[in-house]
Amino acid sequence: MAAGSGGLYVVLVLWIVTVTCSAEPGRRQISMHLYPSSHSTPQAGDLLHVRAVGDNDTLHFLFCSQGAPTLLLIHTNSTSSEVQVNWPEFVARNTSGSLKVEPESSLQYSSAVVFSRLLEYDDVNDTAEPTSDLFPPYDLQNFTWNPINLSEPMALLCGADASFTNGSLCLQLSVFDSEGRGEAWPHLLHSVNSSQLEVWLDGIPARATHSRFLLEMHAVGEAYPLSTIDVYQSIDDEYTPSIFKVSQWVSSVNGSSDVLGYALWKPVAYRQARPALEDATPCRHSVPWAQSGSMVTASSGLIRAFFSDPESMALNVSFGLAGEPFYNVTRFLSWTLLVGVGSPPVDSFSPLVVAIMAVGLGIPMIILLVGGIWLCIRKSKGASSTSYVPIN
């Protein structure tokens, strides 16, 4: 009986691991093209179109360096939807509607993230609190951006301010045909409905010995931009050691629980391109605030081209806490976020952890079960041997 219980337990553990590994919610066919609908390269910045086709819908990711770097996500309910661009109007940046999706009736949701400014402050007192010690900000719309470098399914965009003697700010976009995790820390869990952006500063000259940086972003939407930040606690740091929180900047209809789109990150950045655990540094976000849609439209050619009357929310992400090394120590800083539609992916224990937990909890249960059966058998034998004594 005990052997049968043990065999059943092993089968159950193997079934749990198999189901966990094999669960995969569909795939997408990915294609990447620079300058869609154009036979010539525009002079004012690059535009990348990534088309991700699912079973009954399509995600269009548009990544643009015309002005401030911008990622636009368009979700349609058609597998044949296309992005159309009127290049003369797009390059002129003086009217909306120069970029649209066809058929227009297929549009389900659209949202954009604009990387607007890089801020630097002199943290001479090591408080990690930016106050009046802020230097003049770097407006990313004024950066000189290199051509987008494609290496499917990734695209790399790097640029620099005119004042930089060396160094650059880079953004690397990744899109996914299946569920999985990023190869590098923080190993964010992604779905087929998300993209990943890694942002890093590499060799940018600091203006003070004790410099720290902040990155300002804008979320843009026609009606429901990303507006609320939810911070979730996790009991598992398997993929990002010592980090137990996830921040989600979400869009919802009038405060409902149904999430339309999101940006997601863990509150950690890294001070090396190939980081070890000790290279992790905490990061924090501000409370989002409403921003003028016209201001964001003026800074981003892609926002101008697609949205007619956008709403915008802004926030800052600051890197480093009091007592943490300053930027000048390594002159490198990287941070990663996901941008997607629908509900954000939820972290769960890996199959290995599930198996370990099952074994750790199951073996004591088997021991108790076997011990209980053995005691019952012993007690039964003892009772039967003393129940009748013959009289000679």
C-alpha positions in Angstrom: 0.0 0.0 0.0 2.9 2.4 0.9 4.6 1.6 -2.3 1.5 2.3 -4.2 1.1 5.7 -2.5 4.7 6.6 -3.3 4.3 5.7 -6.9 1.1 7.7 -7.1 2.9 10.7 -5.6 5.8 10.5 -8.1 3.3 10.4 -10.9 1.5 13.4 -9.5 4.7 15.4 -9.3 5.7 14.6 -12.8 2.2 15.6 -14.0 2.4 19.0 -12.3 5.8 19.7 -13.8 4.7 18.6 -17.3 1.5 20.7 -17.2 3.5 23.7 -16.0 6.1 23.4 -18.7 3.7 22.7 -21.6 1.2 25.5 -20.9 1.6 28.0 -23.7 -1.1 30.4 -24.7 -0.5 30.5 -28.5 2.2 32.1 -30.7 2.6 35.0 -33.0 4.2 35.4 -36.4 6.7 38.3 -36.2 7.9 40.5 -39.1 10.0 43.6 -38.8 10.3 46.4 -41.4 11.9 49.8 -41.5 10.0 52.6 -43.2 6.7 50.9 -44.0 4.9 52.1 -47.2 8.0 54.1 -48.2 10.5 53.6 -51.0 13.0 56.2 -49.6 14.5 56.7 -46.2 13.1 59.8 -44.3 15.8 62.3 -43.2 14.1 63.2 -39.9 14.4 59.9 -38.0 13.8 56.2 -38.3 10.5 54.4 -38.1 10.3 50.7 -37.4 7.1 48.6 -37.9 6.9 45.3 -36.1 3.8 43.2 -37.1 2.9 40.3 -34.7 0.0 38.2 -36.1 -1.9 35.9 -33.8 -4.7 33.4 -34.4 -7.4 36.1 -34.7 -5.7 39.5 -34.0 -2.6 41.6 -34.8 -0.3 43.7 -32.7 1.5 46.5 -34.4 4.6 47.9 -32.6 5.9 51.2 -34.1 9.3 52.4 -32.8 10.3 55.9 -33.9 13.3 58.2 -33.4 11.6 61.2 -35.0 11.8 63.5 -32.0 11.7 61.8 -28.6 12.0 58.0 -28.8 8.5 56.6 -28.9 7.0 53.1 -28.8 3.4 52.9 -30.1 1.3 49.8 -29.7 -1.8 49.2 -31.8 -4.0 46.2 -31.2 -6.5 45.1 -33.9 -9.0 42.3 -34.2 -7.9 41.4 -37.7 -5.1 39.2 -39.0 -4.9 41.3 -42.2 -4.7 44.8 -40.7 -2.0 47.0 -42.0 -0.3 50.3 -41.1 -0.4 53.0 -43.7 1.9 56.0 -43.6 1.7 59.2 -45.7 5.4 60.0 -45.7 5.3 63.7 -46.8 2.9 64.5 -44.0 4.7 62.2 -41.5 8.1 63.9 -42.1 6.5 67.4 -42.0 5.1 66.7 -38.5 2.3 69.3 -38.8 -0.8 67.2 -38.9 -2.4 64.1 -37.3 -3.6 61.2 -39.4 -0.4 60.7 -41.4 -0.1 57.2 -39.8 -3.2 55.0 -39.4 -4.3 51.4 -39.4 -6.4 49.8 -42.0 -9.2 48.8 -41.7 -9.9 51.5 -39.1 -12.8 49.5 -37.8 -10.4 46.7 -36.7 -8.7 49.0 -34.1 -9.3 47.8 -30.5 -6.7 49.6 -28.4 -3.7 51.9 -28.9 -1.2 53.3 -26.4 2.3 54.8 -26.6 5.3 55.4 -24.3 7.5 58.4 -25.0 10.9 58.7 -23.4 11.1 62.5 -23.1 13.9 63.6 -20.8 17.0 62.5 -18.9 17.5 64.4 -15.7 20.7 64.6 -13.6 21.3 66.0 -10.1 24.3 66.4 -7.8 23.6 64.2 -4.8 26.4 65.7 -2.7 24.7 64.8 0.6 24.0 61.2 -0.6 20.2 61.4 0.1 19.0 60.2 -3.4 16.4 63.0 -3.2 16.5 65.3 -6.3 15.8 68.8 -5.2 17.2 72.1 -6.4 20.5 70.5 -7.4 19.0 69.4 -10.7 21.1 70.2 -13.8 19.4 71.5 -16.9 17.6 68.4 -18.3 18.5 66.6 -21.5 15.6 66.7 -23.9 15.7 63.4 -25.8 13.9 65.0 -28.8 17.1 67.0 -29.3 19.4 64.0 -29.3 21.1 62.9 -32.5 19.9 59.4 -33.1 21.8 56.7 -35.0 19.9 54.6 -37.6 18.0 51.8 -35.9 20.0 48.6 -36.0 17.9 45.5 -36.7 18.8 42.1 -35.4 15.4 40.2 -35.4 13.5 40.0 -33.2 15.4 43.0 -31.6 16.0 46.6 -32.7 18.6 48.9 -31.2 18.5 52.7 -31.1 21.3 54.8 -29.7 21.8 58.5 -29.5 23.6 61.3 -27.9 23.2 65.0 -26.9 25.4 67.5 -28.7 27.2 68.3 -25.4 28.4 64.7 -24.9 32.1 64.2 -25.5 31.4 60.5 -25.6 28.9 58.0 -24.5 25.3 57.3 -25.5 21.7 56.6 -24.4 20.4 53.4 -26.0 17.0 51.7 -26.2 16.7 48.1 -27.3 13.2 46.8 -28.3 12.4 43.1 -28.2 9.2 41.5 -29.4 8.1 37.9 -28.8 6.4 35.1 -30.7 5.8 33.0 -27.5 5.8 33.3 -23.7 9.1 33.3 -21.9 11.6 35.3 -19.9 14.2 37.8 -20.8 17.7 36.3 -21.1 19.3 39.0 -19.0 18.5 40.3 -15.5 15.9 41.1 -14.3 14.5 38.2 -16.4 11.0 39.7 -16.8 8.2 37.3 -17.7 6.7 38.2 -21.1 3.7 37.1 -23.0 2.9 37.1 -26.7 1.0 40.3 -26.1 4.0 42.3 -24.8 7.3 43.9 -25.9 10.4 44.6 -23.9 12.4 47.8 -23.8 15.8 47.9 -22.2 17.2 51.4 -21.6 20.8 52.1 -20.7 23.3 54.9 -20.2 26.8 53.9 -21.4 29.7 56.3 -20.8 27.6 59.5 -20.7 29.8 62.2 -19.0 28.4 63.1 -15.6 28.3 66.8 -14.7 29.2 66.1 -11.0 31.2 63.6 -9.0 28.0 62.6 -7.1 25.6 62.5 -10.1 22.5 60.4 -10.1 19.9 60.2 -12.9 16.2 60.1 -13.5 14.3 59.1 -16.7 11.1 60.9 -17.5 8.4 59.0 -19.5 5.0 59.9 -20.9 2.1 57.5 -21.5 -0.1 58.6 -24.3 -3.6 57.4 -25.4 -6.6 58.7 -27.1 -9.0 58.1 -24.2 -7.4 55.8 -21.6 -3.6 56.3 -21.3 -1.6 54.5 -18.6 -2.6 56.3 -15.5 -2.5 54.2 -12.3 0.5 52.4 -10.8 0.0 49.3 -8.8 2.8 47.7 -6.8 2.6 44.0 -6.2 4.5 42.0 -3.6 5.9 38.6 -4.5 7.1 35.7 -2.3 9.5 34.5 -5.0 12.8 36.1 -6.1 14.0 33.1 -8.1 14.6 35.1 -11.3 15.5 38.5 -9.8 17.4 37.8 -6.5 16.4 40.0 -3.6 13.7 41.8 -5.6 10.2 41.0 -4.3 8.1 43.7 -6.0 6.7 44.5 -9.4 5.4 47.9 -10.6 2.6 48.0 -13.1 1.5 51.2 -14.8 -1.9 50.3 -16.2 -4.8 51.6 -18.3 -8.4 50.9 -17.4 -11.8 52.1 -18.3 -13.1 54.5 -15.6 -11.2 52.7 -12.8 -12.6 49.2 -13.6 -10.6 46.1 -12.9 -10.3 45.3 -16.7 -6.8 46.3 -17.8 -6.5 47.6 -21.4 -2.7 48.0 -21.5 0.3 48.3 -19.3 4.0 49.1 -18.7 5.6 46.8 -16.2 9.0 46.7 -14.4 10.8 45.6 -11.4 12.3 48.3 -9.1 15.9 47.5 -10.0 18.6 48.7 -12.4 22.1 47.5 -13.0 25.5 49.3 -13.0 27.2 46.9 -15.4 26.5 45.6 -18.9 27.0 42.1 -17.7 25.9 42.4 -14.1 26.6 40.3 -11.0 24.2 40.4 -8.1 26.2 43.2 -6.4 25.7 45.4 -9.5 22.0 45.7 -8.8 20.8 49.1 -7.6 17.2 50.0 -6.5 15.0 52.4 -8.5 11.9 54.3 -7.6 9.0 55.9 -9.5 7.2 59.1 -8.9 3.4 59.4 -8.7 2.1 59.9 -12.2 0.8 63.3 -13.1 -1.3 64.7 -16.0 0.6 66.3 -18.8 -0.4 68.4 -21.7 -1.2 66.3 -24.7 -0.1 69.1 -27.0 3.3 69.2 -25.3 3.9 65.5 -25.9 2.7 65.8 -29.5 5.2 68.5 -30.2 8.1 66.4 -28.9 7.3 63.1 -30.8 6.7 62.8 -34.5 4.9 59.4 -34.0 2.4 60.8 -31.5 1.7 63.7 -33.9 1.1 61.3 -36.8 -1.2 58.9 -35.0 -3.2 60.6 -32.3 -5.6 63.5 -33.0 -6.5 64.5 -29.5 -4.2 62.6 -27.1 -4.3 62.4 -23.3 -1.0 62.1 -21.5 0.4 61.0 -18.1 4.0 61.4 -17.0 6.3 59.9 -14.4 9.9 59.8 -13.4 12.0 56.7 -12.6 15.0 57.6 -10.3 18.0 55.3 -10.1 19.8 54.6 -6.8 19.1 55.1 -3.1 21.1 56.8 -0.4 24.3 54.9 0.3 24.3 53.3 -3.2 27.3 53.9 -5.5 27.1 57.0 -7.8 26.8 56.8 -11.6 30.5 57.8 -12.0 31.7 54.5 -10.3 30.9 52.5 -13.4 29.4 55.1 -15.8 26.8 52.5 -16.8 23.2 52.1 -15.9 20.5 49.8 -17.4 16.8 49.4 -16.7 14.1 47.2 -18.3 10.4 47.4 -18.8 7.6 45.6 -20.6 4.9 47.3 -22.7 1.8 45.3 -23.7 -1.9 45.0 -24.1 -4.4 43.2 -21.9 -3.5 42.1 -18.4 0.2 42.0 -17.4 1.8 38.6 -17.2 1.9 37.2 -13.6 5.0 35.7 -12.1 4.7 32.1 -10.8 7.0 29.5 -9.4 9.1 27.7 -12.0 8.6 23.9 -12.6 11.8 23.3 -10.7 10.6 25.1 -7.7 7.2 23.4 -7.9 8.9 20.0 -8.0 11.1 20.9 -5.0 8.2 22.1 -3.1 6.2 19.1 -4.0 9.0 16.8 -2.9 9.7 18.8 0.2 6.1 18.6 1.3 5.3 15.2 -0.1 8.1 13.1 1.5 7.1 14.0 5.1 3.5 13.2 4.2 4.6 9.8 2.8 6.7 9.1 5.9 3.7 9.9 8.2 1.4 7.8 6.0 3.8 4.8 6.0 4.4 5.2 9.8 0.7 5.4 10.5 0.0 2.3 8.4 2.8 0.4 10.2 1.5 1.4 13.6 -2.0 0.3 12.7 -0.7 -3.1 11.5 1.4 -3.5 14.7 -1.5 -2.6 16.9 -3.8 -4.9 15.0 -1.4 -7.8 15.3 -0.9 -7.1 19.0 -4.6 -7.0 19.7 -5.3 -10.3 17.8 -2.5 -12.1 19.7 -3.9 -11.2 23.1 -7.6 -11.4 22.4 -8.0 -15.2 23.3 -6.0 -17.2 25.8 -6.8 -21.0 25.8 -7.4 -22.8 29.2 -5.5 -26.1 29.6 
